[in-house]
């Protein structure tokens, strides 16, 4: 299963939503009341466990993980950085 599919499936199952044309993947999960701070921590732990990535404090506070689309982009970028040997825990690495 592709990373995007794993992320989408986790969000749908964990937060009891279904992405479709009325609730697209770029919907802000906080604004819609789907995810709260506890859910954010669950998502964070899932990403670290499932993909072996580390989220920096800056990553967690910069609203990088507000929608399914943002989460997918973020995770794919972190995976690519790790494969390239970039220290992805540094905030400037996320701008690359």
PAFI-883461 format. One record per atom (N, C-alpha, C, CB): residue in three letters; atom name; residue number from 1; x, y, z. Coordinates in steps of 0.2 Angstrom, whole numbers, padded with zeros to 4 digits. Atoms other than C-alpha are relative to their C-alpha. Glycine has a CB too. Example, Ala and Ser with C-alpha at 12.3 -4.5 7.8 and 13.67 -1.06 7.14 Angstrom:
    aa   at     i      xx      yy      zz
   ALA    N     1    0004   -0006    0000
   ALA   CA     1    0062   -0022    0039
   ALA    C     1    0004    0006    0000
   ALA   CB     1   -0005    0000    0006
   SER    N     2   -0004   -0006   -0001
   SER   CA     2    0068   -0005    0036
   SER    C     2   -0004    0005    0003
   SER   CB     2    0002    0002   -0007
! end
This chain:
    aa   at     i      xx      yy      zz
   UNK    N     1    0004   -0006    0000
   UNK   CA     1    0000    0000    0000
   UNK    C     1    0004    0006    0000
   UNK   CB     1   -0005    0000    0006
   UNK    N     2   -0004   -0006    0001
   UNK   CA     2    0007    0017   -0005
   UNK    C     2   -0001    0004    0007
   UNK   CB     2   -0003    0004   -0006
   UNK    N     3    0001   -0004   -0006
   UNK   CA     3    0010    0030    0009
   UNK    C     3   -0006    0004    0000
   UNK   CB     3    0007    0005    0000
   UNK    N     4    0006   -0004    0000
   UNK   CA     4   -0004    0041    0003
   UNK    C     4   -0006   -0004    0002
   UNK   CB     4   -0001    0003   -0007
   UNK    N     5    0006    0004   -0002
   UNK   CA     5   -0016    0027    0005
   UNK    C     5    0000   -0002    0007
   UNK   CB     5    0000   -0007   -0005
   UNK    N     6    0000    0002   -0007
   UNK   CA     6   -0010    0022    0022
   UNK    C     6   -0002    0006    0004
   UNK   CB     6    0007   -0002    0002
   UNK    N     7    0002   -0006   -0004
   UNK   CA     7   -0012    0040    0028
   UNK    C     7   -0007    0001   -0001
   UNK   CB     7    0004    0006   -0003
   UNK    N     8    0007   -0001    0001
   UNK   CA     8   -0029    0042    0020
   UNK    C     8   -0004   -0005    0004
   UNK   CB     8   -0002    0000   -0007
   UNK    N     9    0004    0005   -0004
   UNK   CA     9   -0035    0026    0028
   UNK    C     9    0000    0001    0007
   UNK   CB     9    0003   -0007   -0002
   UNK    N    10   -0001   -0001   -0007
   UNK   CA    10   -0028    0030    0045
   UNK    C    10   -0005    0006    0002
   UNK   CB    10    0007    0002    0002
   UNK    N    11    0004   -0006   -0002
   UNK   CA    11   -0037    0047    0045
   UNK    C    11   -0007   -0002    0000
   UNK   CB    11    0002    0006   -0005
   UNK    N    12    0007    0002    0000
   UNK   CA    12   -0053    0040    0039
   UNK    C    12   -0002   -0005    0006
   UNK   CB    12   -0001   -0003   -0007
   UNK    N    13    0002    0005   -0006
   UNK   CA    13   -0053    0026    0052
   UNK    C    13    0000    0003    0007
   UNK   CB    13    0004   -0006   -0001
   UNK    N    14   -0001   -0003   -0006
   UNK   CA    14   -0046    0036    0066
   UNK    C    14   -0005    0005    0002
   UNK   CB    14    0007    0003    0001
   UNK    N    15    0004   -0006   -0001
   UNK   CA    15   -0057    0051    0064
   UNK    C    15   -0007    0000   -0003
   UNK   CB    15    0003    0006   -0003
   UNK    N    16    0006    0002    0003
   UNK   CA    16   -0072    0043    0056
   UNK    C    16   -0003    0005   -0005
   UNK   CB    16   -0005    0000    0006
   UNK    N    17    0002   -0004    0006
   UNK   CA    17   -0073    0053    0040
   UNK    C    17    0001   -0004   -0006
   UNK   CB    17    0005    0007    0000
   UNK    N    18   -0001    0004    0007
   UNK   CA    18   -0074    0048    0022
   UNK    C    18    0002    0006   -0005
   UNK   CB    18   -0006   -0004   -0002
   UNK    N    19   -0002   -0005    0005
   UNK   CA    19   -0065    0059    0009
   UNK    C    19   -0004   -0002   -0006
   UNK   CB    19    0008    0000   -0001
   UNK    N    20    0003    0000    0006
   UNK   CA    20   -0075    0062   -0006
   UNK    C    20   -0001    0007   -0003
   UNK   CB    20   -0007   -0004    0000
   UNK    N    21    0001   -0007    0003
   UNK   CA    21   -0081    0077   -0017
   UNK    C    21   -0003    0005    0005
   UNK   CB    21   -0005   -0001   -0006
   UNK    N    22    0003   -0004   -0005
   UNK   CA    22   -0091    0084   -0002
   UNK    C    22    0005    0002    0006
   UNK   CB    22   -0006   -0002    0002
   UNK    N    23   -0005   -0001   -0006
   UNK   CA    23   -0076    0082    0010
   UNK    C    23    0007   -0002   -0003
   UNK   CB    23   -0002   -0005    0006
   UNK    N    24   -0006    0002    0004
   UNK   CA    24   -0060    0083   -0001
   UNK    C    24    0006   -0001    0005
   UNK   CB    24    0001    0006   -0005
   UNK    N    25   -0006    0001   -0004
   UNK   CA    25   -0043    0078    0005
   UNK    C    25    0004    0006    0003
   UNK   CB    25    0005   -0005   -0004
   UNK    N    26   -0004   -0006   -0003
   UNK   CA    26   -0037    0096    0007
   UNK    C    26   -0004    0004    0005
   UNK   CB    26    0001    0004   -0007
   UNK    N    27    0004   -0003   -0006
   UNK   CA    27   -0050    0100    0020
   UNK    C    27    0004    0001    0006
   UNK   CB    27   -0007   -0004    0001
   UNK    N    28   -0004   -0002   -0007
   UNK   CA    28   -0043    0108    0036
   UNK    C    28   -0004   -0004    0005
   UNK   CB    28    0000    0007    0001
   UNK    N    29    0003    0005   -0005
   UNK   CA    29   -0047    0094    0049
   UNK    C    29   -0001    0003    0006
   UNK   CB    29    0005   -0006    0001
   UNK    N    30    0001   -0004   -0006
   UNK   CA    30   -0045    0106    0063
   UNK    C    30   -0006    0005   -0001
   UNK   CB    30    0006    0004    0002
   UNK    N    31    0006   -0004    0001
   UNK   CA    31   -0057    0119    0056
   UNK    C    31   -0007   -0003    0000
   UNK   CB    31    0001    0004   -0006
   UNK    N    32    0006    0004    0001
   UNK   CA    32   -0070    0106    0052
   UNK    C    32   -0002   -0004    0007
   UNK   CB    32    0001   -0005   -0006
   UNK    N    33    0001    0004   -0006
   UNK   CA    33   -0069    0099    0070
   UNK    C    33    0001   -0007    0000
   UNK   CB    33   -0007    0002    0002
   UNK    N    34   -0001    0007    0001
   UNK   CA    34   -0063    0082    0064
   UNK    C    34    0006   -0002    0005
   UNK   CB    34    0002   -0002   -0007
   UNK    N    35   -0006    0001   -0004
   UNK   CA    35   -0046    0083    0073
   UNK    C    35    0001    0005    0005
   UNK   CB    35    0006   -0001   -0004
   UNK    N    36   -0002   -0004   -0005
   UNK   CA    36   -0042    0090    0090
   UNK    C    36    0007   -0001    0002
   UNK   CB    36   -0005    0000    0006
   UNK    N    37   -0007    0001   -0002
   UNK   CA    37   -0025    0091    0099
   UNK    C    37    0001   -0007    0002
   UNK   CB    37    0001    0005    0006
   UNK    N    38   -0001    0007   -0001
   UNK   CA    38   -0027    0073    0105
   UNK    C    38    0001   -0004   -0006
   UNK   CB    38   -0006   -0003    0005
   UNK    N    39   -0001    0004    0007
   UNK   CA    39   -0030    0067    0087
   UNK    C    39    0006    0002   -0003
   UNK   CB    39   -0006    0002   -0004
   UNK    N    40   -0006   -0002    0003
   UNK   CA    40   -0015    0077    0082
   UNK    C    40    0006   -0004    0002
   UNK   CB    40    0001    0008    0001
   UNK    N    41   -0005    0004   -0003
   UNK   CA    41   -0004    0068    0094
   UNK    C    41   -0001   -0007   -0003
   UNK   CB    41   -0001    0000    0008
   UNK    N    42    0000    0007    0002
   UNK   CA    42   -0011    0051    0088
   UNK    C    42    0002    0000   -0008
   UNK   CB    42   -0008   -0002    0000
   UNK    N    43   -0002    0000    0006
   UNK   CA    43   -0008    0056    0070
   UNK    C    43    0008    0001    0000
   UNK   CB    43   -0003    0006   -0004
   UNK    N    44   -0007   -0001    0000
   UNK   CA    44    0010    0062    0074
   UNK    C    44    0003   -0007    0002
   UNK   CB    44    0002    0005    0006
   UNK    N    45   -0003    0006   -0002
   UNK   CA    45    0013    0045    0083
   UNK    C    45    0000   -0005   -0006
   UNK   CB    45   -0003   -0003    0006
   UNK    N    46    0001    0005    0006
   UNK   CA    46    0006    0035    0068
   UNK    C    46    0005    0001   -0005
   UNK   CB    46   -0007    0001   -0003
   UNK    N    47   -0005   -0001    0005
   UNK   CA    47    0017    0044    0056
   UNK    C    47    0007   -0002    0002
   UNK   CB    47    0000    0008   -0002
   UNK    N    48   -0007    0002   -0002
   UNK   CA    48    0033    0041    0066
   UNK    C    48    0001   -0007    0000
   UNK   CB    48    0001    0003    0007
   UNK    N    49    0000    0007   -0001
   UNK   CA    49    0029    0023    0069
   UNK    C    49   -0001   -0003   -0007
   UNK   CB    49   -0006   -0003    0004
   UNK    N    50    0002    0003    0007
   UNK   CA    50    0022    0019    0051
   UNK    C    50    0006    0001   -0005
   UNK   CB    50   -0006    0002   -0002
   UNK    N    51   -0004   -0002    0005
   UNK   CA    51    0035    0028    0041
   UNK    C    51    0007    0001    0003
   UNK   CB    51   -0002    0007   -0003
   UNK    N    52   -0007    0000   -0003
   UNK   CA    52    0050    0029    0053
   UNK    C    52    0003    0007   -0001
   UNK   CB    52    0005   -0005   -0004
   UNK    N    53   -0002   -0007    0000
   UNK   CA    53    0051    0048    0052
   UNK    C    53   -0001    0003    0007
   UNK   CB    53   -0004    0004   -0005
   UNK    N    54    0000   -0004   -0006
   UNK   CA    54    0054    0061    0066
   UNK    C    54   -0002    0007   -0002
   UNK   CB    54    0007    0000    0003
   UNK    N    55    0003   -0006    0001
   UNK   CA    55    0044    0076    0067
   UNK    C    55    0003    0005    0005
   UNK   CB    55   -0008    0000    0001
   UNK    N    56   -0003   -0004   -0004
   UNK   CA    56    0053    0091    0074
   UNK    C    56   -0006    0005    0004
   UNK   CB    56    0005    0005   -0004
   UNK    N    57    0004   -0004   -0003
   UNK   CA    57    0045    0103    0086
   UNK    C    57   -0003    0006   -0004
   UNK   CB    57    0003    0004    0006
   UNK    N    58    0003   -0005    0005
   UNK   CA    58    0044    0116    0072
   UNK    C    58   -0005   -0002   -0004
   UNK   CB    58    0007    0003   -0004
   UNK    N    59    0005    0003    0004
   UNK   CA    59    0035    0104    0061
   UNK    C    59   -0007    0000    0003
   UNK   CB    59    0003   -0007   -0002
   UNK    N    60    0006    0001   -0003
   UNK   CA    60    0022    0101    0074
   UNK    C    60   -0004    0007    0001
   UNK   CB    60    0001   -0003    0007
   UNK    N    61    0003   -0007   -0002
   UNK   CA    61    0019    0120    0077
   UNK    C    61   -0002    0004   -0006
   UNK   CB    61    0004    0003    0005
   UNK    N    62    0000   -0004    0006
   UNK   CA    62    0019    0126    0059
   UNK    C    62   -0006   -0002   -0004
   UNK   CB    62    0006   -0001   -0004
   UNK    N    63    0006    0002    0003
   UNK   CA    63    0002    0119    0054
   UNK    C    63    0001   -0004   -0007
   UNK   CB    63   -0004    0006   -0002
   UNK    N    64   -0002    0004    0006
   UNK   CA    64    0010    0107    0041
   UNK    C    64   -0005   -0006   -0001
   UNK   CB    64    0007   -0002    0001
   UNK    N    65    0004    0006    0001
   UNK   CA    65   -0002    0093    0045
   UNK    C    65   -0008    0001    0002
   UNK   CB    65    0003   -0005    0006
   UNK    N    66    0007   -0002   -0002
   UNK   CA    66   -0019    0101    0045
   UNK    C    66   -0005   -0004   -0005
   UNK   CB    66   -0001    0007   -0001
   UNK    N    67    0004    0004    0004
   UNK   CA    67   -0026    0091    0030
   UNK    C    67    0003   -0006   -0002
   UNK   CB    67   -0002    0005   -0006
   UNK    N    68   -0003    0006    0003
   UNK   CA    68   -0024    0074    0022
   UNK    C    68    0005    0001   -0005
   UNK   CB    68   -0006   -0005   -0003
   UNK    N    69   -0004   -0002    0006
   UNK   CA    69   -0016    0082    0007
   UNK    C    69    0007    0003    0003
   UNK   CB    69   -0003    0005   -0004
   UNK    N    70   -0006   -0003   -0003
   UNK   CA    70   -0003    0092    0018
   UNK    C    70    0004   -0006    0003
   UNK   CB    70   -0002    0005    0005
   UNK    N    71   -0004    0006   -0003
   UNK   CA    71    0001    0076    0028
   UNK    C    71    0003   -0004   -0005
   UNK   CB    71   -0005   -0004    0004
   UNK    N    72   -0003    0004    0005
   UNK   CA    72    0004    0066    0012
   UNK    C    72    0007    0004   -0003
   UNK   CB    72   -0005   -0001   -0005
   UNK    N    73   -0006   -0004    0003
   UNK   CA    73    0016    0080    0005
   UNK    C    73    0005    0000    0005
   UNK   CB    73   -0003    0007   -0002
   UNK    N    74   -0005    0000   -0006
   UNK   CA    74    0025    0081    0022
   UNK    C    74    0003   -0006    0000
   UNK   CB    74   -0003    0002    0006
   UNK    N    75   -0003    0006   -0001
   UNK   CA    75    0028    0063    0024
   UNK    C    75    0004   -0002   -0006
   UNK   CB    75   -0006   -0006    0001
   UNK    N    76   -0004    0002    0006
   UNK   CA    76    0034    0060    0006
   UNK    C    76    0006    0004    0000
   UNK   CB    76   -0005    0001   -0007
   UNK    N    77   -0006   -0005    0000
   UNK   CA    77    0046    0075    0008
   UNK    C    77    0005   -0003    0005
   UNK   CB    77   -0002    0007    0001
   UNK    N    78   -0004    0002   -0005
   UNK   CA    78    0052    0068    0024
   UNK    C    78    0004   -0007   -0002
   UNK   CB    78   -0004   -0001    0007
   UNK    N    79   -0003    0007    0002
   UNK   CA    79    0055    0050    0017
   UNK    C    79    0005    0002   -0005
   UNK   CB    79   -0006   -0004   -0003
   UNK    N    80   -0005   -0002    0005
   UNK   CA    80    0064    0058    0002
   UNK    C    80    0006    0003    0003
   UNK   CB    80   -0003    0005   -0005
   UNK    N    81   -0006   -0003   -0003
   UNK   CA    81    0075    0068    0013
   UNK    C    81    0004   -0005    0004
   UNK   CB    81   -0002    0006    0005
   UNK    N    82   -0003    0005   -0004
   UNK   CA    82    0079    0053    0024
   UNK    C    82    0004   -0004   -0005
   UNK   CB    82   -0004   -0004    0004
   UNK    N    83   -0004    0004    0005
   UNK   CA    83    0084    0043    0008
   UNK    C    83    0006    0004   -0003
   UNK   CB    83   -0005   -0002   -0006
   UNK    N    84   -0006   -0004    0003
   UNK   CA    84    0095    0057    0002
   UNK    C    84    0005    0002    0006
   UNK   CB    84   -0003    0007   -0003
   UNK    N    85   -0004   -0001   -0005
   UNK   CA    85    0103    0058    0019
   UNK    C    85    0000    0007    0003
   UNK   CB    85    0007   -0001   -0002
   UNK    N    86    0000   -0007   -0003
   UNK   CA    86    0097    0076    0024
   UNK    C    86   -0003   -0001    0007
   UNK   CB    86   -0005    0004   -0005
   UNK    N    87    0002    0000   -0007
   UNK   CA    87    0094    0079    0042
   UNK    C    87   -0007    0004    0000
   UNK   CB    87    0005    0004    0005
   UNK    N    88    0007   -0003    0001
   UNK   CA    88    0075    0082    0041
   UNK    C    88   -0003    0002    0006
   UNK   CB    88   -0004   -0006   -0003
   UNK    N    89    0002   -0003   -0006
   UNK   CA    89    0074    0087    0059
   UNK    C    89    0001    0007    0001
   UNK   CB    89    0003   -0004    0006
   UNK    N    90   -0002   -0007    0000
   UNK   CA    90    0081    0104    0055
   UNK    C    90   -0006    0003   -0004
   UNK   CB    90    0007    0001   -0003
   UNK    N    91    0006   -0003    0003
   UNK   CA    91    0067    0116    0051
   UNK    C    91    0002    0003   -0007
   UNK   CB    91   -0002    0006    0004
   UNK    N    92   -0001   -0002    0006
   UNK   CA    92    0076    0123    0036
   UNK    C    92    0000   -0006   -0005
   UNK   CB    92    0007    0003    0000
   UNK    N    93    0001    0006    0005
   UNK   CA    93    0076    0105    0028
   UNK    C    93   -0006    0000   -0003
   UNK   CB    93    0002   -0006    0004
   UNK    N    94    0006    0001    0003
   UNK   CA    94    0058    0106    0026
   UNK    C    94   -0002    0005   -0006
   UNK   CB    94   -0006    0001    0005
   UNK    N    95    0000   -0006    0006
   UNK   CA    95    0060    0122    0014
   UNK    C    95    0003   -0003   -0006
   UNK   CB    95    0002    0006    0003
   UNK    N    96   -0004    0002    0006
   UNK   CA    96    0071    0112    0002
   UNK    C    96   -0004   -0003   -0005
   UNK   CB    96    0005   -0005    0002
! end
